[in-house]
Amino acid sequence: MSQETTLTVKSKYVNKYSKGYPLIQKSSLVNPEKLKEEGAILKLLDERGGFIGKGYHGLQNKGLGWLLTLKEEEIDRDFFKKSLQKAISLRKKFFSADDTNAFRIFNGEGDGIGGLTIDNFNGYYLINWYSEGIFTFRDYVLESLTELIEYQAIYEKKRFGKQGQYIEEDEFVTGERGDFPIIVKENGVSFAVYLNEGAMVGVFLDQREVRKKIRNEYAQGKKVLNTFSYTGAFSVFAALGGASHTTSVDLANRSYAKTIENFSLNGVDYEVQDIVVEDVFQYFKYAKRKDKKFDLVVLDPPSFARSKKTTFRAEKDYTKLLKETIEITERDGVVVASTNCSKFNMSKFKSFAETAFNEMGRKYKIVEEYSLPNDFKTSSQFKEGNYLKVLFIRIEG
């Protein structure tokens, strides 16, 4: 572990950090040039030399590292063990649930250590490292985790290649290698999970409550369109909730076989569902041309996506996406609009809906809204960490 590096915080930012804002940003520091080695312990002082807190240097997104504590304490193995222990104890109800065995046990800055997440997939644990800096504490995290939980195996993914890209390598760490796919349960529904096939594992755990709501209250008898469908999770929940038909659309070739796999795991006849490998925007054009309309449309695009013909950026293009969707949604139909883009908040997201409906001359009502579920703990001092925004929008006229 590196020596401590002392950094001075500009006076106008002191209050922000003293209240627990966790992301250490270059603009807030008097002497950022002192930062050299990732993983260095950082001691933050005000301009009079007063103690603010301690953190570590790890380059991630717009930050230089994360504040970990407002106390004069050692950032050592014991610190990491206590942080993990607290996080795990907060998830007791998830560990004891009968119908769900896939959930997050540690959520970065929400659990006190930015740059680190840990997920449980039915006893197979996956650690995500988001910077070289946090990776220097790997031994502390692994030693603590193996002491605190029973596990089949532990896997890891390094997400700190160039421009935050996933680094492709053998992800197995310890335990018994999984025989993939491993089958996990979410609210009684089965999903195939692969911890050995690159950055994405097969299901996004943060949408758990949204999928449940669709199955339990919105799907019955409905024609459902699931766009950017990935492995078809929303479609499976909709089919199990009594949807008359589902259509899943995703540009990635892998989505076809993985969607079939998830339908089959749950006893749904995939041959009576539509699974389309195509650019969503091209599919919209096809649906309009054929005058196809849907009762329920799920919109869960990545924050950024590029195909041969289109580039999508959530902060710029979501309104246009909603307008396209309104055109193929039945009156009294519901659009489930979702985004994981942290560049804007829920209020801004709602303004996208307002603009889209106004420009289309249509009336609407927001009937449900969701952000991250309880296992994705967030910090009240770091609003951008609560990135998930979901609106159920009913088209009224």
N, C-alpha and C positions, 0 to 999 in steps of 0.2 A: 504494500500500500504506500502511496506517495506521501510526501511531507505536506503539511498544511500550508495553504496559500492564503494570505490575508488580502481581502479586497475591500475597497471603500465604496460605499453606496452614496450616490448623490443625495443631497438633503431632501429634495422633493419626492424621492422614492422611498425614504426611510419608513414612513408611516405604513405604506403599502406592504412592505416586507415584514414589518413588525406585527402586522395583523395576520400574517401567514400566507401571503401570496407566494406560491412556490416556484414559479419559473424565473430563473436568474437570466436577465436580459442585458445585452451589451450596453444599451442606451442608458441603463440605470447605474452603471459603474463609472467611477472616477478613473480607475486604473485597469481596464480590461487587458492591457498588454501583458499583465503579470500572469495571465492564464497560459499555461504551456501544455502540460500533460493531462490527457483525459483520465479521470479517476481520482485526480487530486482532491483532497478534502479542502473545502473552501470555508474560510471564516469571514463572515460579513460584519463590517464595522461601519458606524456612521462617521461623518467627517470630523467629529471630536474624539474619535477612538472608542466610542461606546459600542458594546456588543449588540448585534442584532440576531444572528443565528449562524447555523452551520449547514453546509450542503456539499455537493460534489460537482466536479466539472465533467459534463457530458454533452456533446453537441447534438441537439435534436430540434428539428423544425426551426423556430425563431429564437430558441434559447441556447444559453451557454452551459446550462446545468440546472440543478434543482436544489431548492432549500429543503432541508430535511428536519431541522429542529430549531426551536427558538431558545433552547437551553444550552448551557456550557457543558456538553457531554461528548463522550467519545463516539465516533461513527465506526463501530467495530462489530464483531460477530454478534455480540449480545444485543446491540441496537437492532440489527436485522432480525434476529430471532424474536425479540419482543414485538416488532412491527408485524411480522408474519403471524405470530401467535394471536395478537389482537384481531387481525383481519380474519383469521380462521374462526375464532370464537364468534365473530359477528355473523358468520354464515351457518350457524348451527342448524337452523331450520332447513337449509338446503341440503346439508349432509344427511339429515334424517328423513327427507322427503321420499315417498314411495314411488311417485310417478315422474320424477325428474332427477337425473344423475349427471347432468352437464351444466356447469355454472362456473362463474369466475370467483376465485378465492382471494385474489389480490389485484386491486385496480389502481396501479400507479400512484399518482399524487393524492388520489382520494383516500388511499390507505397509508399515505405518508411518505412514499418513496416513488417519485416521478421517474418514468423511463422503464418501469418494470411491471409486467402483468403476468398473472398465473391463472390458468384455467384447469378445471377438473373435467375430464371426459370419462366418467365411469371408472375412476381409479387410475386412469392414465393422465398424468399432469403435463401441461405444456407451459414452459416459461418463455415469454417474449422479452428479449433485450432490445431496447430502442436506442442505445448509444454504446460506443466503446467504453465510455466512462462507467456506466452501470455494470457493464460486463466485467470490469476489474474486480467487482465485489462478488463474482460468481461463486467462489468457494463458501463465502458467508451464507449466501442464499441457499445453496444446495445442502450444506450441512444443517442449516436450520430447518429447511423443508423436510428433509428425510427424518429428522427427529420428531417433527410435529404431526406428520400424517402417515397413514398406511397407504401404500401405493403399489400398483402393478408395475408401472414404469414411469420414468420422467423423461420428457423430451424437451428440446429447446429450439428456438428460432432466433437467429440474429437478424435484426432489422435495421442495421446501421451501415449498409453498403453505400455506395455513392448515391446521393439524393435520397437517402433513407430507404434504399431498396433492400429487399430480403437477400441474404447471402445463402446461396445454395450449397449445402453440405449435409453430411449425415447428422441428423438431429437427435439421435438416441443418446441418452446420458447414463441412465442407470436403471436397474430392475430387470424385467424380462421384456425383450422386444415384443411389441404388439404384433398380432396376426391381423393385419388390416384387410378390410375395414373393421374397426371396433364399432359396436352398435350401442348408441346412447339413447336415453329416453328424455323427452321433454314434454311435460304434461301428458304423459301416456303415449306419445307418438315417438316412433323409432326413426333414428337417422344414422346413416353410415358416415363415420369419421375416419379420416386418413391424416395421421400426424407425420407422415413420411413422404408427402407429395408436394412440397413447396409451401409457399406462404399461407395459402388458404386451406382450411382443413375440412370443409364440407357444410358447416352451419355457422351462422352468426348468432351468438348467444344473446346479444343485446336486444334482439327482436322477440324474445320469448313471450312477453305479455301481449304483444301486438298479434302474434300468430294465434294465441289462445282466444283472444277477443274475436278474431275473424271466424274461427271455428265455432265458437259457442254462440255468437249473436248475429253474424252478418252473412254467413255463407249459404244457409239453407235455401235450396231451390234457385240459386243464382248462377248466372253465366259469369265466370271469373277470368280476368286477364291478369297474369302475373308477369310484369316486365322486369328486365334485368334479373332474371329469375334464379341464376346461379344453379343450385342443386334442387330447386323446386320446393323449398320448405313451405312457403306460403301456399303453394298449390296443393301440397299434401294435406295441410291443415284445412284448407277450403273443401277439398274432396271429402275428408272425414267429417266435416261439418254439414255435409249434405248438398254441396254445390251441384247444380245440374250438369255443369261441364266446366273444365278448367283449360286454359291456354297458357303455356309457359313460354316466354320468349327471352332468349339470351344469345349474344353474339358468339360466345365461346363454344367450341366444338365439344369440350368435355361436359358441358351442361346436359347434353342429351342423355348420355349413359347414366350420369349421376342422378338425374331426375327420375329416370326409369327405375333405378335402384331404390330410391327412397319411396316411390309409389309402391313398389313390389314388397318392400319390407313391411308396409302397413296394410297389405291385402287389398290395395286399390288396383283395378285393372287399368294399366297405363295405356293400353291400346284404344280405349274409348276417350282418352284425354288427348289434347294437342300439345306436342312439344316441338317448338320451332327454333331452329338455330339461325338467327338473323339479327341484323342491326335493328334495334327497337324502333328507331325513327323510320326505317324502311317499312317495318311492319305496320306502323301507324298509317302510312300512305296506302298500303295494301288494304287495311281494314276500312279506310274511308272509301276507297275505290269499290270495294265489295259491299259497302253499307253494313259492315258488321258492327254491332253494338254490344256493350257489356254492362252487366248490373253492378259489378264490383271490379275496380281496377287498382292493382297494387303498383305503386311507383316507388322503387327503392334504388335509384341509380347511384353509382359511385360518385364521389365528389368531383372526380375528373375521369373522363373516358374519351378515347379516340378510336374511331374506326376509319376506313378508307374515305368515307364521304363526310363524316361529321366529327366535330370536337365538342364535348360537353363539359362545361364548368358550372357546377351547381350555383355559385354566387351570381353568375351572369345569365344562365340559360334555363333555370328551373321554371320561370314564368312561362316561357315558350313551351316547355315540356308539358306543363299543366294545360295550356290552351289546346295542344294536340290531343291530350287525354279527354278533355271535356267533350270534344267533337265525337268521340267514339263511346261515350258513356250515356246510358239511358237516363231519361228524366226520372228522378227519385233514386238514381243510382248513387253509389258511394265511391269516391276516390280516396284510397289510403296513400297519402303523400308523405314520403319519408326522406330524410337526408341525414348523413353522418358528417356533413361539412361543418367544421368548427369556426368558419370565417364569419358566420352570422348567427344571431340568436333566434329564439322562437318568435319574438315579435316581428323580426324582419322576414322570417319564413311565412308568417301569416300574411304579411304585406304582399308576398309573391302571389298567394292565393287570391287576395283581394284584387290585385292588378289583373290577373289572368281572367277572372270571372267578369270584372268590369269591362275589359276589352272584348270579351265574347258576348257581352250583353246578357249574362245569365245570373240567376240568383243562387245563393248557396248558404249552407249553414255548417259550421264546424261542430260536429257532434261528439267527438272524442279527441283527446290529445295525450300523447305519451312522450316521456323522455326516458332516460336510462333506468333499467330495473334495479332493485335493491342490491343485488350482488355486484353491480357496477358502481361502487361507492364513489361519490364525488366530493370535492371540497367547495364549501360555500365561498371561499376566497378566490376560487379559480373557475369562474363561470364557463369558460370555454372548454373545460374538461367534461362538462355535461353536453356532449356533442350531439346526441341523438334527438331528433325532433320529428314527431309523427303526428299528422292530422288526419282524422276521418272526416271527409268533407262530403256532405250530402248535396246533390244537385237538386234544387227546388224549382227551377223554372228556366 
